[in-house]
Amino acid sequence: MASGKKDKAKGAASQSVGKLKEAAGKVTGSGKTEAKGKAQQAKGGMQKGVGHLRENQKKQR
C-alpha cells in the first residue's frame, strides 16, 4: 500500500502532465489530446485526494 505522501506526489505529477497534454491539444487543435489531458488531471486530483485521506487516517490512529 502506498503512503499518503506518495499518492499526493504521484497525483500532483499526473495533474501536471495532464495540463501539458491539454495545452498541447489546444495548440495542435487535437480535441482527443485535450480530452486526455483533462482526464489525466482529474485522475491526478483523485489520487491526491486519496493521499490526503490516508494521511488523515494515520493522524487519527
GIPEKA-V5923 format. One line per field, one symbol per residue. ss: DSSP state (A for helix, B for strand, O for the rest). psi: psi as a letter, one per 40 degrees, with the letter a starting at -180 (. if undefined). Layout:
BEGIN
ss = ???
psi = ???
END
This chain:
BEGIN
ss = OOOAAAAAAAAAAAAAAAAAAAAAAAAAOOAAAAAAAAAAAAAAAAAAAAAAAAAAAAAAO
psi = hiiddddddddddddddddddddddddeehddddddddddddddddddddddddddddde.
END
